């Protein structure tokens, strides 16, 4: 191991705000609305794009927007991802 390698790895989480507008009979077109370095910034964006939110009560972090959007925040680690499924909300 050289002096530039470290035994300690710092894991930085990022938060991806995702949403779609449901249409009967059509598959969801899921969009990424922003990527943030804090949960607070992601939640602020989520509230903005949804014109306010109501928890879905589905045992996950999805929210119903006052404008009809369904939104959630994916927490992921910065760097390589192992095929992260952004289509599924995170559990509570």
HUURQUI-V761883 format. One record per residue. N is the residue number from 0. OMEGA is omega in whole degrees, -180 to 180 (* if undefined). BURIAL is b if it has 16 or more other C-alpha atoms within 10 Angstrom, else e. D_CENTER is the distance of its C-alpha to the mean C-alpha in Angstrom with 2 decimals. Layout:
n:N omega:OMEGA burial:BURIAL d_center:D_CENTER
n:N omega:OMEGA burial:BURIAL d_center:D_CENTER
//
This chain:
n:0 omega:179 burial:e d_center:36.29
n:1 omega:-174 burial:e d_center:36.79
n:2 omega:-180 burial:e d_center:36.32
n:3 omega:177 burial:e d_center:33.12
n:4 omega:-179 burial:e d_center:31.25
n:5 omega:175 burial:e d_center:29.90
n:6 omega:-178 burial:e d_center:29.73
n:7 omega:177 burial:e d_center:26.74
n:8 omega:177 burial:e d_center:23.35
n:9 omega:179 burial:e d_center:20.85
n:10 omega:179 burial:e d_center:17.30
n:11 omega:177 burial:e d_center:14.84
n:12 omega:172 burial:b d_center:11.24
n:13 omega:-173 burial:b d_center:8.72
n:14 omega:-178 burial:b d_center:5.31
n:15 omega:177 burial:b d_center:3.54
n:16 omega:-175 burial:b d_center:3.88
n:17 omega:177 burial:b d_center:5.23
n:18 omega:171 burial:b d_center:8.61
n:19 omega:174 burial:b d_center:12.11
n:20 omega:-178 burial:e d_center:15.52
n:21 omega:174 burial:e d_center:17.39
n:22 omega:180 burial:e d_center:20.90
n:23 omega:177 burial:e d_center:23.50
n:24 omega:180 burial:e d_center:24.75
n:25 omega:177 burial:e d_center:22.21
n:26 omega:-177 burial:e d_center:19.29
n:27 omega:173 burial:e d_center:15.85
n:28 omega:-175 burial:e d_center:15.05
n:29 omega:-177 burial:e d_center:11.27
n:30 omega:172 burial:e d_center:10.44
n:31 omega:-177 burial:e d_center:8.12
n:32 omega:178 burial:b d_center:8.85
n:33 omega:178 burial:e d_center:8.39
n:34 omega:-171 burial:b d_center:7.89
n:35 omega:-179 burial:b d_center:9.23
n:36 omega:176 burial:e d_center:11.44
n:37 omega:177 burial:e d_center:11.22
n:38 omega:-179 burial:b d_center:9.27
n:39 omega:178 burial:e d_center:11.91
n:40 omega:179 burial:e d_center:11.34
n:41 omega:179 burial:b d_center:7.69
n:42 omega:178 burial:b d_center:9.22
n:43 omega:178 burial:e d_center:12.12
n:44 omega:179 burial:b d_center:10.55
n:45 omega:179 burial:b d_center:9.03
n:46 omega:-179 burial:b d_center:12.61
n:47 omega:-177 burial:e d_center:14.19
n:48 omega:-178 burial:b d_center:12.95
n:49 omega:-175 burial:b d_center:13.66
n:50 omega:-176 burial:e d_center:16.89
n:51 omega:-176 burial:e d_center:16.15
n:52 omega:174 burial:b d_center:14.34
n:53 omega:178 burial:e d_center:15.86
n:54 omega:-176 burial:e d_center:14.40
n:55 omega:-177 burial:e d_center:14.82
n:56 omega:-179 burial:e d_center:16.94
n:57 omega:-178 burial:e d_center:15.85
n:58 omega:172 burial:e d_center:15.27
n:59 omega:-175 burial:e d_center:11.50
n:60 omega:178 burial:b d_center:8.87
n:61 omega:-179 burial:b d_center:9.10
n:62 omega:171 burial:b d_center:11.09
n:63 omega:178 burial:b d_center:13.92
n:64 omega:177 burial:b d_center:14.58
n:65 omega:179 burial:e d_center:18.18
n:66 omega:178 burial:e d_center:18.37
n:67 omega:179 burial:e d_center:17.57
n:68 omega:168 burial:b d_center:13.96
n:69 omega:-174 burial:b d_center:11.62
n:70 omega:173 burial:b d_center:8.02
n:71 omega:-180 burial:b d_center:5.13
n:72 omega:177 burial:b d_center:2.31
n:73 omega:175 burial:b d_center:2.73
n:74 omega:-180 burial:b d_center:5.85
n:75 omega:176 burial:b d_center:8.27
n:76 omega:178 burial:e d_center:11.77
n:77 omega:178 burial:e d_center:13.17
n:78 omega:-180 burial:e d_center:15.71
n:79 omega:177 burial:e d_center:16.51
n:80 omega:-180 burial:e d_center:14.14
n:81 omega:177 burial:e d_center:15.84
n:82 omega:-180 burial:e d_center:14.54
n:83 omega:178 burial:e d_center:10.90
n:84 omega:-180 burial:e d_center:10.27
n:85 omega:-179 burial:b d_center:7.17
n:86 omega:-178 burial:e d_center:9.35
n:87 omega:177 burial:e d_center:9.28
n:88 omega:176 burial:b d_center:7.38
n:89 omega:175 burial:e d_center:8.01
n:90 omega:177 burial:e d_center:11.54
n:91 omega:* burial:e d_center:12.74
//
